[in-house]
Amino acid sequence: MVISLRHHQVVAFLKSNCDVCHIFSFSLLRSSSRLFSKPLLPNRSLNVAVLGASGAVGHELLELLLERNFPIGDLRLLASARSAGSLISWNGSKIKVHEVDQDSFEGVDLVFTSAGGNVSRKWRDAINSAGALMIDNSSAFRMDDSVPLVVPEVNPKEAFNHKGVIANPNCTTILLTLILSPLSLKIPIKRVVVSTYQSASGAGAKAMEELKGLTKDVLEGRNPMSKVLPYSLAFNLFLHNSPLQANNYCEEEMKMVNETRKILGLPDLLFSATCVRVPVLRAHSEAVNIEFVSPFPVEKARQTLSAAQGVELIENFKTNRFPMPNDVAGFDQVAVGRIRQDISNPNALELWLCGDQIRKGAALNAIQIAELLLSS
Ligand SMILES: NC(=O)c1ccc[n+]([C@@H]2O[C@H](COP(=O)([O-])OP(=O)(O)OC[C@H]3O[C@@H](n4cnc5c(N)ncnc54)[C@H](OP(=O)(O)O)[C@@H]3O)[C@@H](O)[C@H]2O)c1
């Protein structure tokens, strides 16, 4: 009987405060505190909460949970007071969004958090105390040594070392590591130089709406006034707006550096990034220069990436056709192409990639992590 009780039932049981309960309470509490000694999720339909359900990543998570037939018992949609009470259509019914509070996670097995770092930090203990696993899309815990940072195609084993939280990496980093990992398994990588072309959707649902509205403003002769992003993206681009660090790289660029090193297990990897926002609605692109310890024949790189999990080659040199954001928007695969020898360095390759960062760069990756931990 004890083993079949859920954590919230255990708590309710103990709260009833009878003498007999005290006899059992010590062993019950010990068993609930050991919830994460087993990394796998329970072997049954799971009670799942999405914190940030009204956002861009939350929306994609809900679509993908359905599409991938994730074993859901109860689905709880959480956000701030701003969208509490709104209804979201899911699997033929309308589910109400609730404002997150201390009781939101009782009875929940798994929480996908996509509401920003402060929200993740605020609710981590409540989630874990309720016995739920947190798969976090924010940057709050990514560089914490005790938190695995997982891209399932690259370092799946790390997911099993969690202590209640697994971090989903930065979106541009996920897309890039899908390419770097299979190449580095053939010939070690020495240095990476990357420039990103990041869509409005990377800044959330409101930034996407802003790009549409400001584009209309420009086309109709009005002055585009941005409110969500610091400058108008309409017919414009600007360096990534995350805070500048002491070394004059922005936070997004340093996330790419540090997270790539952690995921690939290469703490000394030389890495430099320039991140740029571009007026694309959805899906990021990256121009990547990879220096290996020795020459990497282009054909071998092409074969390696063609066979890599989660990667698709789009490359036609005759027609000058290579990946574009529109090729991958709404799709799972990261598209790569224009793989070529760097004419300035015999040990380096140049390539171009595009990936849907709301999907593989966030929601899909998070669900794939959870799928690794399904018991059967
Ligand atoms: N967009 C991407 O491509 C992407 C990729 C990777 C990671 N991420 C990360 O995922 C997270 C969400 O990004 P997003 O693009 O989905 O943002 P978004 O579209 O702006 O959505 C934010 C969500 O968080 C909720 N929220 C905000 N403040 C909250 C609070 N105090 N308490 C509870 N809920 C709150 C919002 O609810 P309301 O509707 O109530 O405001 C909304 O549901 C961020 O940490 C972001 O860095 C995003």
Ligand as a Chemical Component Dictionary entry (heavy atoms), coordinates in Angstrom:
data_LIG
# 
_chem_comp.id                   LIG 
_chem_comp.type                 NON-POLYMER 
_chem_comp.pdbx_formal_charge   0 
_chem_comp.three_letter_code    LIG 
# 
loop_
_chem_comp_atom.comp_id 
_chem_comp_atom.atom_id 
_chem_comp_atom.alt_atom_id 
_chem_comp_atom.type_symbol 
_chem_comp_atom.charge 
_chem_comp_atom.model_Cartn_x 
_chem_comp_atom.model_Cartn_y 
_chem_comp_atom.model_Cartn_z 
_chem_comp_atom.pdbx_ordinal 
LIG N1  N1  N 0  11.339 31.075 -27.933 1  
LIG C1  C1  C 0  12.352 30.265 -28.102 2  
LIG O1  O1  O 0  12.763 29.958 -29.224 3  
LIG C2  C2  C 0  13.033 29.658 -26.928 4  
LIG C3  C3  C 0  13.996 28.679 -27.168 5  
LIG C4  C4  C 0  14.640 28.095 -26.110 6  
LIG C5  C5  C 0  14.354 28.489 -24.823 7  
LIG N2  N2  N 1  13.428 29.458 -24.622 8  
LIG C6  C6  C 0  13.164 29.842 -23.226 9  
LIG O2  O2  O 0  11.849 29.376 -22.889 10 
LIG C7  C7  C 0  11.255 30.306 -21.992 11 
LIG C8  C8  C 0  9.924  30.797 -22.585 12 
LIG O3  O3  O 0  10.165 31.394 -23.830 13 
LIG P1  P1  P 0  8.974  31.771 -24.813 14 
LIG O4  O4  O 0  9.632  32.146 -26.076 15 
LIG O5  O5  O -1 7.910  30.735 -24.807 16 
LIG O6  O6  O 0  8.396  33.102 -24.105 17 
LIG P2  P2  P 0  6.955  33.756 -24.224 18 
LIG O7  O7  O 0  6.322  33.460 -25.504 19 
LIG O8  O8  O 0  7.149  35.174 -23.833 20 
LIG O9  O9  O 0  6.121  33.010 -23.066 21 
LIG C9  C9  C 0  6.424  33.183 -21.703 22 
LIG C10 C10 C 0  5.524  32.312 -20.863 23 
LIG O10 O10 O 0  5.917  32.423 -19.505 24 
LIG C11 C11 C 0  4.795  32.825 -18.723 25 
LIG N3  N3  N 0  5.226  33.661 -17.614 26 
LIG C12 C12 C 0  5.907  34.826 -17.675 27 
LIG N4  N4  N 0  6.112  35.314 -16.430 28 
LIG C13 C13 C 0  5.545  34.438 -15.584 29 
LIG C14 C14 C 0  5.414  34.387 -14.163 30 
LIG N5  N5  N 0  5.909  35.332 -13.361 31 
LIG N6  N6  N 0  4.781  33.315 -13.622 32 
LIG C15 C15 C 0  4.269  32.352 -14.409 33 
LIG N7  N7  N 0  4.349  32.352 -15.754 34 
LIG C16 C16 C 0  4.977  33.391 -16.332 35 
LIG C17 C17 C 0  3.921  33.577 -19.688 36 
LIG O11 O11 O 0  2.618  33.612 -19.172 37 
LIG P3  P3  P 0  1.614  34.856 -19.398 38 
LIG O12 O12 O 0  0.899  34.590 -20.683 39 
LIG O13 O13 O 0  0.712  34.751 -18.217 40 
LIG O14 O14 O 0  2.442  36.101 -19.428 41 
LIG C18 C18 C 0  4.073  32.709 -20.922 42 
LIG O15 O15 O 0  3.270  31.560 -20.800 43 
LIG C19 C19 C 0  12.284 31.410 -21.754 44 
LIG O16 O16 O 0  13.051 31.060 -20.618 45 
LIG C20 C20 C 0  13.148 31.342 -22.985 46 
LIG O17 O17 O 0  14.453 31.816 -22.784 47 
LIG C21 C21 C 0  12.753 30.044 -25.637 48 
# 
loop_
_chem_comp_bond.comp_id 
_chem_comp_bond.atom_id_1 
_chem_comp_bond.atom_id_2 
_chem_comp_bond.value_order 
_chem_comp_bond.pdbx_ordinal 
LIG N1  C1  SING 1  
LIG C1  O1  DOUB 2  
LIG C1  C2  SING 3  
LIG C2  C3  SING 4  
LIG C2  C21 DOUB 5  
LIG C3  C4  DOUB 6  
LIG C4  C5  SING 7  
LIG C5  N2  DOUB 8  
LIG N2  C6  SING 9  
LIG N2  C21 SING 10 
LIG C6  O2  SING 11 
LIG C6  C20 SING 12 
LIG O2  C7  SING 13 
LIG C7  C8  SING 14 
LIG C7  C19 SING 15 
LIG C8  O3  SING 16 
LIG O3  P1  SING 17 
LIG P1  O4  DOUB 18 
LIG P1  O5  SING 19 
LIG P1  O6  SING 20 
LIG O6  P2  SING 21 
LIG P2  O7  DOUB 22 
LIG P2  O8  SING 23 
LIG P2  O9  SING 24 
LIG O9  C9  SING 25 
LIG C9  C10 SING 26 
LIG C10 O10 SING 27 
LIG C10 C18 SING 28 
LIG O10 C11 SING 29 
LIG C11 N3  SING 30 
LIG C11 C17 SING 31 
LIG N3  C12 SING 32 
LIG N3  C16 SING 33 
LIG C12 N4  DOUB 34 
LIG N4  C13 SING 35 
LIG C13 C14 SING 36 
LIG C13 C16 DOUB 37 
LIG C14 N5  SING 38 
LIG C14 N6  DOUB 39 
LIG N6  C15 SING 40 
LIG C15 N7  DOUB 41 
LIG N7  C16 SING 42 
LIG C17 O11 SING 43 
LIG C17 C18 SING 44 
LIG O11 P3  SING 45 
LIG P3  O12 DOUB 46 
LIG P3  O13 SING 47 
LIG P3  O14 SING 48 
LIG C18 O15 SING 49 
LIG C19 O16 SING 50 
LIG C19 C20 SING 51 
LIG C20 O17 SING 52 
# 
